[in-house]
Each structure stands twice: as structure tokens, then as C-alpha cells.
């Protein structure tokens, strides 16, 4: 229940005992007037209200986004290559061409997310990529497919970093992981749903003089274009302008974000973009994410082919590609929920990376279809949870909204470099075992494990160092106004910011 009353609260200077890992205490002498205090019950009610208005449409858009990007893997089993006369590495080229354009769109798109209404930007992006998907169903040649894939990457590029930034504007850091996992779990469901839908659409082969693979693109594109129209009204802005919240609830959302990360600058200034571009930690997360996205894209683009080469028919392979995604979805949500409760990301990332290596090793080591299929299950369970965990970890450790928007875009940009590599991991000449491809992915996940371990240790040591500094500062007295204003512009470099480990 809500407790009324009006009090002026001044935060005391932070001490080591006041600081918990992953939570940024308020800095010295931050005056906050609380017109309405929310207890635990009222806060849960507020969170449920925000979840209800924010998450369903984001999950639906994410599902269709990944379905539209990866459905070419299902179309391949319905004679896409032979109908378009693709030879050699041309199919792989069509996969890879998406990613340079996707990468180029990410940072500008997240800056637009900061400067304009999310409903306009996300709905427009989705409408344009849906048109590209529909057009993909009518291509007649290699050059036509290359063109539509390039445009698809350009228009899809802003979505995933955009929604991750959007979530950080609504929830404190220890609540972002689960929400990002719920949204990203839609991507795993897209893998399962894509196989089942492709199997059903295969029955339309010849309708209207079009092949089954054409109908896969057209029908899924029409679904996306319909949702893009709905998204214009269904996607809400940021908390300060959210019409579904009362003025008291808007103040409470702002207070919770302020308490979590402190009064860091939210102004639009190029210096915060430069701060992100010069932050070495973000580049480490870019490499971790690249090593995570590489197997994610490899699986989403090639899993039906991998299963088919275990000795199953094309129809059976479409159906058997669904269960690994379903289990990956459950572990993605469960792992992020537990990580939020524990206030840690690194240790969970390390665990899932080991599971992914196990699954890929089973695929590479055995020719037995049962063991290979078991490997795909373990690999999916280990691969997919890494993405929301990694994005939440990086996002929660960047202070200031514009630096965070840029840093998240950089991270996803680095991740999608892994998509370029993924397009060439599984080559036709390596069929049916694809030992080389599985070994490459083991190497990438192994690199992510080493970098994750390094960042976990660094964050713990840096938090400990700042705790010591905070205790020393208590004896020196209050900071001056000028010092506070200087720190306000230092983003996560401020003395009172603590990293999530």
C-alpha cells in the first residue's frame, strides 16, 4: 500500500557498508522530496503494471524480428538454393551481407531512440523490414536475394540495441536481466515456431505459382507488417510521458532509477558518446557478445540443415529443430531470473558457456545421431541464455543514459560481427558432420569464457577499491557543489557507482 506524506530526505555520505554489489547508492547530499512512499506491495503492483504495458508488445516484435531474419534457414530446406541457382558460397554470402548493414545502423538508431519517440522509431523500422521480407519472397536470382538481405539488415539493425536501451529506462539494474531474458526468449521461440510454421507452409508449394520457400517469406512478412501498424499505438514512450502511469507512479519510477544509479547526467551531449567510444570495458563486452552471437546465429541459420544431415528427411528436420529452442527458452528466462535475484551476471555466464562447450563437443565428437541431437540440446541451452545475461551485465555497468545507449549499441554491433563469421561456419563441403564448424564455435565460446572470467574479477576488485575510497572520503567531509557536478558527468566513473559482478 502507498503511504502518503511529504518529507525532504538527504542521503548521507556513502560508506563501504552502505554499498552492495550491483547497486549504486545515492551520492552525498542528494535531496529528494518524496510526495508518496511506496512499500513492497505497492512496488510490486507498479512493476506488474509496467510489465503488462511494456513486455508483451516487445516480445512479439522480437519474435517476429528473429523469425524474419532466420527464416532463410528454413527456406533453404524447401529448395531455395536450387530455385535461385545458388552455387558455392553464394548462400553463405546472402547470410553474411545482412550483418554489415545491421552493424552500421545500430549506433545511429540508438541515438534516435534517445531523441525521438520509441513508438515512431520502432514501428517505422519494423514496417520497412517487413516490406523487405515480403519482397524476398519474389526474388528470382542471387543478386535479388543479396539486395533484400542487405536492406533487411539496415532496417532491423536498430531494433535489438534499441529495446535493450529502452528497458534500462524503465527498470533498475537488478530488474533488467529478467525483462531482457523474457524479450530475448521470444527469439528462441522464433526458432521453434519457425520450424513448425515452415513445415505447415510447405504444403502451399505451387500455390499462385510460387514455391514453398517464397510463401515462408511472404506470410511471415505480412504478419510482421500487421504488427508494425499495431506497434505505433502499443509501444509506450519513456516513464516521464507514459500515459498509463499516474503522476505519483511516474515520480516513483524516476525515484527508483535515481536511487539505483544516482543523479547521473541525462542530457544529450556528444561527450557522452565519446565516453562510450573510449571505454575499454565496453570493447571487452563487445568481444564477449560477438563470441555469444556467433553460435546463436550459426544455430538459427543452420540448425535445420544440421539436423537433416543427421539422416532425417527435410520435413522431420523442420519439426526436430523445435525442441532445442523450447528448452533454450526455459533456461534463458530461468537463468536470468536467478541472476537478478543473486545480483550477479558473470558467474551465470560462465556456467552457461561451459554447457555450450559441452554440447558443441558432443556434436563434433560423435557420429551417432542420438548423441548429436543431445549435443544440439545442450548447445542451445548453453548458447541462448548468454545473450540477455551479457546485455544486462554491460547495460547495468554503464552510467548515464546517452553513454548507456551508445554502449549498448556498440555491444550489439560487436555481437553482430559474430553474425558475419557465423554465415561461414558451417560450409557445404564439411557436411554431414561439420566438425570444423563445431570446433570454431567451441573456440569462440572458450574465448568468451576467458573474457567473462577477467571482467568478473576486475569488477569485484574495482568495487573493493571504491569501497576503500568511500571510507576514506567519510573522514574528509562533504564534497563541494563543484565536485558533485563534475562527478555527475563522469558516468560510471563516479566514486559512488558500483559495478554488477
C-alpha positions as CSV (number, residue, x, y, z in Angstrom):
1,X,0.0,0.0,0.0
2,X,1.1,3.6,-0.5
3,X,2.0,5.7,2.5
4,X,1.2,9.4,2.0
5,X,3.3,12.2,3.4
6,X,5.8,14.8,2.3
7,X,9.3,14.7,3.6
8,X,12.6,16.0,2.5
9,X,15.3,13.3,2.6
10,X,19.0,14.0,2.4
11,X,21.2,10.9,1.6
12,X,24.1,10.5,3.9
13,X,27.6,10.1,2.6
14,X,28.2,6.6,1.3
15,X,30.2,4.2,3.4
16,X,31.5,0.8,2.5
17,X,28.8,-0.9,4.5
18,X,26.1,1.0,2.6
19,X,27.2,-0.4,-0.8
20,X,26.0,-3.6,-2.3
21,X,27.5,-5.0,-5.5
22,X,25.4,-4.2,-8.5
23,X,23.6,-1.3,-6.7
24,X,24.6,2.3,-6.9
25,X,23.9,4.1,-3.7
26,X,22.9,7.8,-3.8
27,X,25.8,10.2,-3.7
28,X,26.4,12.7,-1.0
29,X,23.6,15.2,-0.2
30,X,21.2,14.4,-2.9
31,X,17.9,16.0,-1.9
32,X,14.8,14.0,-2.8
33,X,11.3,15.1,-2.0
34,X,9.0,12.2,-1.7
35,X,5.4,13.0,-2.1
36,X,4.5,9.4,-1.9
37,X,6.3,6.4,-0.4
38,X,5.8,3.0,-2.0
39,X,6.0,-0.1,0.2
40,X,6.9,-3.6,-1.2
41,X,3.3,-4.4,-2.1
42,X,2.8,-1.1,-4.0
43,X,6.1,-1.5,-5.8
44,X,5.2,-5.0,-7.0
45,X,1.9,-3.7,-8.2
46,X,3.7,-0.9,-10.1
47,X,6.1,-3.4,-11.7
48,X,3.3,-5.6,-12.8
49,X,1.6,-2.6,-14.4
50,X,4.8,-1.6,-16.2
51,X,5.4,-5.2,-17.3
52,X,1.9,-5.6,-18.7
53,X,2.2,-2.4,-20.8
54,X,5.9,-2.8,-21.9
55,X,6.8,-6.5,-22.3
56,X,4.1,-8.2,-24.4
57,X,4.5,-6.0,-27.5
58,X,8.3,-6.1,-27.2
59,X,8.2,-9.9,-27.0
60,X,6.0,-10.1,-30.1
61,X,8.2,-7.7,-32.1
62,X,11.3,-9.6,-31.0
63,X,9.8,-12.9,-32.0
64,X,8.9,-11.6,-35.5
65,X,12.3,-9.9,-35.9
66,X,14.3,-13.1,-35.3
67,X,11.8,-15.1,-37.3
68,X,12.2,-12.8,-40.3
69,X,16.0,-12.8,-40.0
70,X,16.4,-16.6,-39.6
71,X,13.6,-18.0,-41.8
72,X,16.1,-18.3,-44.7
73,X,17.4,-21.3,-42.9
74,X,14.0,-23.0,-43.1
75,X,13.5,-21.8,-46.7
76,X,16.8,-23.5,-47.7
77,X,15.3,-26.9,-47.0
78,X,12.4,-26.1,-49.4
79,X,14.7,-25.7,-52.5
80,X,15.7,-22.1,-52.2
81,X,19.2,-22.7,-53.4
82,X,18.2,-24.8,-56.4
83,X,15.4,-22.4,-57.5
84,X,17.7,-19.4,-57.4
85,X,20.7,-21.4,-58.8
86,X,23.0,-20.6,-55.9
87,X,26.4,-22.3,-56.1
88,X,29.5,-22.4,-53.9
89,X,29.4,-19.9,-51.1
90,X,26.6,-17.8,-52.6
91,X,24.1,-19.0,-50.0
92,X,26.6,-18.0,-47.2
93,X,27.1,-14.7,-48.9
94,X,23.4,-14.0,-48.7
95,X,23.5,-14.7,-45.0
96,X,26.6,-12.5,-44.3
97,X,25.5,-9.5,-46.3
98,X,22.9,-8.7,-43.7
99,X,25.3,-8.0,-40.9
100,X,27.5,-5.1,-42.2
101,X,24.3,-3.1,-42.8
102,X,22.9,-4.2,-39.5
103,X,26.0,-3.1,-37.7
104,X,26.1,0.3,-39.4
105,X,22.5,1.1,-38.3
106,X,22.9,0.3,-34.6
107,X,24.6,3.4,-33.0
108,X,22.6,5.9,-35.1
109,X,19.4,4.1,-34.3
110,X,20.0,4.1,-30.5
111,X,20.8,7.8,-30.7
112,X,17.4,8.2,-32.5
113,X,15.8,6.2,-29.7
114,X,17.1,8.8,-27.3
115,X,15.9,11.8,-29.4
116,X,12.5,10.6,-30.7
117,X,9.5,8.6,-29.5
118,X,10.2,4.8,-29.4
119,X,6.8,4.1,-30.9
120,X,7.6,6.0,-34.0
121,X,11.1,4.7,-34.5
122,X,10.4,1.0,-33.7
123,X,7.2,0.9,-35.7
124,X,8.8,2.5,-38.8
125,X,11.8,0.2,-38.6
126,X,9.5,-2.9,-38.4
127,X,7.3,-1.7,-41.2
128,X,10.4,-1.3,-43.5
129,X,12.0,-4.6,-42.7
130,X,8.6,-6.3,-43.2
131,X,8.4,-4.9,-46.7
132,X,11.9,-6.4,-47.3
133,X,10.8,-9.8,-46.1
134,X,7.8,-9.8,-48.4
135,X,10.0,-8.7,-51.3
136,X,12.3,-11.6,-50.5
137,X,9.5,-14.0,-51.4
138,X,9.5,-12.7,-55.0
139,X,13.3,-12.7,-55.8
140,X,14.4,-14.6,-58.8
141,X,18.2,-14.5,-58.6
142,X,21.3,-14.3,-56.3
143,X,21.5,-10.6,-56.8
144,X,17.9,-10.1,-55.8
145,X,18.3,-12.1,-52.6
146,X,21.5,-10.2,-51.8
147,X,19.7,-6.9,-52.1
148,X,16.8,-7.8,-50.0
149,X,19.0,-9.2,-47.3
150,X,21.2,-6.1,-47.2
151,X,18.1,-3.9,-46.8
152,X,16.7,-6.2,-44.1
153,X,19.9,-5.8,-42.1
154,X,19.7,-2.0,-42.5
155,X,16.2,-1.7,-41.2
156,X,16.4,-4.4,-38.5
157,X,19.7,-3.0,-37.1
158,X,18.2,-0.6,-34.7
159,X,15.7,-2.9,-33.0
160,X,17.7,-5.2,-30.7
161,X,20.0,-2.5,-29.2
162,X,17.0,-0.2,-29.1
163,X,14.9,-2.4,-26.9
164,X,17.8,-3.1,-24.5
165,X,18.3,0.6,-24.0
166,X,14.5,1.1,-23.7
167,X,14.3,-1.4,-20.9
168,X,17.1,0.3,-18.9
169,X,15.0,3.5,-19.0
170,X,12.2,1.7,-17.1
171,X,13.8,-0.7,-14.6
172,X,16.6,-0.5,-12.1
173,X,19.7,-2.6,-13.0
174,X,18.8,-5.6,-10.8
175,X,15.4,-5.9,-12.6
176,X,16.6,-5.5,-16.2
177,X,18.1,-9.0,-16.7
178,X,14.8,-10.9,-16.3
179,X,13.0,-8.5,-18.6
180,X,15.7,-8.7,-21.3
181,X,15.6,-12.5,-21.0
182,X,11.8,-12.6,-21.4
183,X,12.1,-10.5,-24.5
184,X,15.1,-12.5,-25.9
185,X,13.3,-15.8,-25.1
186,X,10.9,-14.8,-27.9
187,X,13.9,-15.2,-30.2
188,X,14.4,-18.8,-29.1
189,X,10.7,-19.4,-29.6
190,X,11.0,-17.9,-33.1
191,X,13.4,-20.8,-33.8
192,X,10.9,-23.3,-32.6
193,X,7.9,-21.6,-34.2
194,X,9.8,-21.1,-37.4
195,X,10.4,-24.8,-38.0
196,X,6.8,-25.7,-37.2
197,X,5.4,-22.9,-39.4
198,X,7.8,-23.7,-42.3
199,X,6.6,-27.3,-42.2
200,X,3.0,-26.2,-42.5
201,X,3.7,-23.6,-45.2
202,X,5.5,-26.3,-47.2
203,X,2.0,-27.6,-48.1
204,X,1.4,-24.4,-50.1
205,X,4.1,-25.2,-52.6
206,X,2.8,-24.2,-56.1
207,X,0.0,-22.0,-54.9
208,X,-0.1,-18.9,-57.0
209,X,2.9,-20.3,-59.0
210,X,5.2,-19.7,-56.0
211,X,7.4,-22.2,-54.3
212,X,7.1,-23.1,-50.6
213,X,10.1,-21.0,-49.7
214,X,8.5,-17.9,-51.2
215,X,5.4,-18.4,-49.1
216,X,7.5,-18.7,-46.0
217,X,8.9,-15.1,-46.6
218,X,5.6,-13.7,-47.7
219,X,3.4,-15.0,-44.9
220,X,5.8,-14.1,-42.2
221,X,6.4,-10.7,-43.7
222,X,2.7,-10.0,-43.8
223,X,2.4,-10.9,-40.1
224,X,5.3,-8.5,-39.3
225,X,3.8,-5.7,-41.3
226,X,0.5,-6.1,-39.4
227,X,2.2,-5.9,-36.0
228,X,4.2,-2.9,-37.1
229,X,1.0,-0.9,-37.5
230,X,-0.2,-2.0,-34.1
231,X,3.2,-1.2,-32.6
232,X,2.7,2.5,-33.3
233,X,0.0,2.7,-30.7
234,X,1.1,-0.2,-28.5
235,X,4.7,0.9,-27.8
236,X,4.9,3.4,-25.0
237,X,7.3,6.3,-24.6
238,X,9.6,6.8,-21.6
239,X,8.3,7.0,-18.0
240,X,8.1,10.8,-17.8
241,X,5.4,10.7,-20.6
242,X,3.8,7.3,-20.0
243,X,0.0,7.9,-20.0
244,X,-0.7,4.6,-18.3
245,X,1.1,5.7,-15.2
246,X,-0.3,8.2,-12.7
247,X,1.8,11.3,-11.8
248,X,2.7,9.6,-8.5
249,X,3.7,6.4,-10.3
250,X,5.9,8.3,-12.7
251,X,7.7,10.0,-9.8
252,X,8.2,6.6,-8.2
253,X,9.7,5.1,-11.4
254,X,12.1,8.1,-11.6
255,X,13.0,7.8,-7.9
256,X,13.8,4.1,-8.2
257,X,16.1,4.8,-11.2
258,X,17.7,7.7,-9.4
259,X,18.3,5.5,-6.3
260,X,19.8,2.7,-8.4
261,X,22.2,4.8,-10.5
262,X,22.3,8.2,-8.8
263,X,21.7,11.6,-10.5
264,X,24.0,10.9,-13.5
265,X,23.5,13.3,-16.4
266,X,20.7,12.5,-18.9
267,X,21.4,15.5,-21.1
268,X,22.2,15.0,-24.8
269,X,25.8,15.8,-25.4
270,X,28.4,14.4,-27.7
271,X,30.9,14.0,-24.9
272,X,28.9,11.0,-23.5
273,X,29.1,9.3,-26.9
274,X,32.9,9.8,-26.8
275,X,33.0,8.4,-23.3
276,X,31.4,5.2,-24.5
277,X,33.7,5.0,-27.6
278,X,36.8,5.4,-25.3
279,X,35.6,2.9,-22.6
280,X,37.8,-0.2,-22.8
281,X,35.2,-2.2,-20.8
282,X,32.6,-1.9,-23.5
283,X,35.1,-3.3,-26.0
284,X,35.6,-6.4,-23.8
285,X,31.8,-6.8,-23.7
286,X,31.7,-6.4,-27.5
287,X,34.1,-9.4,-27.8
288,X,32.1,-11.5,-25.3
289,X,28.9,-10.7,-27.2
290,X,30.5,-11.4,-30.5
291,X,31.5,-14.8,-29.2
292,X,27.9,-15.3,-28.0
293,X,26.1,-14.2,-31.1
294,X,28.3,-16.3,-33.4
295,X,26.9,-19.6,-32.2
296,X,23.4,-18.1,-31.8
297,X,23.3,-17.1,-35.5
298,X,25.1,-20.3,-36.6
299,X,22.3,-22.3,-34.9
300,X,19.4,-20.2,-36.0
301,X,20.6,-20.2,-39.7
302,X,21.9,-23.8,-39.9
303,X,20.2,-26.0,-37.3
304,X,17.6,-27.4,-39.7
305,X,20.4,-28.3,-42.1
306,X,22.5,-29.8,-39.3
307,X,19.5,-32.0,-38.1
308,X,18.7,-33.0,-41.7
309,X,22.3,-34.2,-42.2
310,X,21.9,-36.5,-39.2
311,X,19.9,-38.6,-41.6
312,X,16.4,-37.2,-41.2
313,X,14.0,-36.0,-44.0
314,X,13.5,-32.3,-44.6
315,X,10.0,-32.3,-43.0
316,X,11.3,-34.3,-40.0
317,X,14.3,-31.9,-39.6
318,X,12.0,-28.9,-39.5
319,X,10.0,-30.4,-36.7
320,X,13.0,-31.7,-34.7
321,X,14.6,-28.3,-34.8
322,X,11.9,-27.0,-32.4
323,X,12.6,-28.9,-29.0
324,X,16.2,-27.4,-28.5
325,X,14.7,-23.9,-28.8
326,X,11.9,-24.6,-26.4
327,X,14.4,-25.8,-23.7
328,X,16.7,-22.9,-24.5
329,X,13.8,-20.5,-23.9
330,X,13.1,-22.0,-20.4
331,X,16.8,-21.8,-19.4
332,X,17.1,-18.3,-20.8
333,X,14.3,-17.0,-18.6
334,X,15.2,-19.2,-15.5
335,X,18.9,-18.3,-15.6
336,X,18.3,-14.5,-15.9
337,X,15.6,-14.6,-13.1
338,X,18.1,-16.3,-10.8
339,X,20.9,-13.9,-11.8
340,X,18.6,-11.0,-11.0
341,X,17.9,-12.4,-7.5
342,X,21.5,-13.1,-6.8
343,X,22.6,-9.7,-8.2
344,X,25.3,-11.4,-10.3
345,X,25.8,-12.0,-14.0
346,X,29.4,-13.2,-14.6
347,X,29.1,-16.5,-12.7
348,X,25.9,-17.4,-14.6
349,X,27.5,-16.5,-17.9
350,X,30.5,-18.8,-17.1
351,X,28.2,-21.7,-16.3
352,X,26.2,-21.4,-19.5
353,X,29.4,-21.1,-21.5
354,X,30.6,-24.4,-20.1
355,X,27.3,-26.1,-21.0
356,X,27.6,-24.7,-24.6
357,X,31.1,-26.1,-24.9
358,X,29.8,-29.5,-23.8
359,X,27.0,-29.5,-26.4
360,X,29.3,-28.5,-29.2
361,X,31.9,-31.1,-28.2
362,X,29.2,-33.8,-28.4
363,X,28.3,-32.6,-31.9
364,X,31.9,-32.7,-33.0
365,X,33.0,-35.9,-31.3
366,X,30.3,-38.4,-32.3
367,X,28.6,-39.6,-35.5
368,X,25.7,-41.2,-33.5
369,X,22.5,-39.2,-34.4
370,X,21.2,-39.6,-30.8
371,X,24.4,-38.2,-29.3
372,X,24.5,-35.4,-31.9
373,X,20.9,-34.4,-31.2
374,X,21.6,-34.4,-27.5
375,X,24.5,-32.1,-28.3
376,X,22.2,-29.7,-30.1
377,X,20.0,-29.5,-27.0
378,X,22.9,-28.8,-24.6
379,X,24.4,-26.3,-27.1
380,X,21.1,-24.4,-27.4
381,X,20.7,-24.4,-23.6
382,X,24.2,-23.0,-23.2
383,X,24.2,-20.6,-26.1
384,X,21.0,-18.6,-25.9
385,X,21.0,-17.5,-22.2
386,X,24.3,-15.8,-22.7
387,X,22.8,-13.0,-24.8
388,X,20.4,-11.4,-22.3
389,X,22.8,-12.0,-19.4
390,X,25.6,-10.3,-21.3
391,X,23.5,-7.4,-22.4
392,X,22.1,-6.8,-19.0
393,X,25.6,-7.0,-17.5
394,X,27.0,-4.4,-19.8
395,X,24.0,-2.1,-19.7
396,X,23.9,-2.1,-15.9
397,X,27.6,-1.2,-15.7
398,X,27.3,1.9,-17.9
399,X,26.3,5.2,-16.1
400,X,24.3,7.9,-17.8
401,X,21.5,7.3,-20.4
402,X,23.3,8.6,-23.5
403,X,26.5,6.7,-22.7
404,X,24.4,3.6,-22.0
405,X,22.5,4.0,-25.3
406,X,25.8,4.2,-27.2
407,X,27.5,1.5,-25.2
408,X,24.6,-1.0,-25.7
409,X,24.6,-0.2,-29.4
410,X,28.4,-0.8,-29.5
411,X,28.0,-4.1,-27.7
412,X,25.3,-5.4,-30.1
413,X,27.3,-4.0,-33.0
414,X,30.2,-6.2,-31.8
415,X,27.9,-9.1,-31.4
416,X,26.7,-8.9,-34.9
417,X,30.2,-9.1,-36.2
418,X,29.9,-12.6,-34.9
419,X,27.0,-13.0,-37.4
420,X,29.3,-12.4,-40.3
421,X,31.6,-15.2,-39.0
422,X,28.5,-17.4,-38.4
423,X,27.5,-17.2,-42.0
424,X,30.6,-19.1,-43.0
425,X,31.0,-21.5,-40.0
426,X,29.0,-24.4,-41.5
427,X,30.1,-25.0,-45.1
428,X,28.6,-27.4,-47.5
429,X,32.0,-29.1,-48.0
430,X,32.0,-30.1,-44.3
431,X,28.7,-31.9,-44.4
432,X,27.4,-34.1,-42.9
433,X,29.4,-33.9,-39.6
434,X,30.5,-30.2,-39.8
435,X,33.4,-30.9,-37.4
436,X,35.2,-27.8,-38.4
437,X,32.2,-25.6,-37.8
438,X,31.6,-27.1,-34.3
439,X,35.3,-26.6,-33.4
440,X,35.2,-23.0,-34.5
441,X,32.2,-22.3,-32.2
442,X,34.0,-24.1,-29.3
443,X,36.9,-21.7,-29.8
444,X,34.6,-18.7,-29.7
445,X,32.7,-19.8,-26.6
446,X,36.1,-20.6,-25.0
447,X,37.3,-17.0,-25.7
448,X,34.1,-15.7,-24.1
449,X,34.7,-17.8,-21.0
450,X,38.2,-16.3,-20.5
451,X,37.0,-12.7,-21.1
452,X,34.0,-13.2,-18.8
453,X,36.2,-14.5,-16.0
454,X,38.5,-11.5,-16.4
455,X,35.6,-9.0,-16.3
456,X,34.1,-10.7,-13.2
457,X,37.4,-10.5,-11.3
458,X,38.0,-6.9,-12.4
459,X,34.6,-5.7,-11.4
460,X,35.0,-7.2,-7.9
461,X,38.4,-5.7,-7.4
462,X,37.3,-2.2,-8.7
463,X,34.2,-2.3,-6.3
464,X,36.6,-3.2,-3.4
465,X,38.9,-0.3,-4.4
466,X,35.9,2.2,-4.5
467,X,34.7,0.9,-1.1
468,X,38.1,1.8,0.4
469,X,38.0,5.2,-1.3
470,X,34.4,5.8,0.1
471,X,35.5,5.0,3.6
472,X,38.4,7.4,3.3
473,X,36.2,10.2,2.0
474,X,34.0,10.0,5.0
475,X,36.8,11.4,7.1
476,X,37.5,14.2,4.7
477,X,34.0,15.8,4.8
478,X,31.3,16.6,2.2
479,X,32.1,17.1,-1.4
480,X,31.7,20.7,-2.8
481,X,29.0,21.5,-5.2
482,X,31.5,21.9,-8.0
483,X,32.9,18.4,-7.2
484,X,29.4,16.9,-7.3
485,X,28.7,18.5,-10.7
486,X,32.0,17.2,-12.0
487,X,31.2,13.7,-10.8
488,X,27.7,13.9,-12.3
489,X,29.3,14.0,-15.8
490,X,31.7,11.1,-15.1
491,X,29.1,8.4,-15.8
492,X,30.1,5.1,-14.2
493,X,33.4,6.6,-13.3
494,X,31.9,8.4,-10.3
495,X,33.2,7.3,-6.9
496,X,29.8,6.1,-5.7
497,X,29.0,3.8,-8.7
498,X,29.3,0.1,-8.1
499,X,29.6,-2.5,-10.8
500,X,27.4,-5.6,-11.1
501,X,29.8,-8.6,-11.0
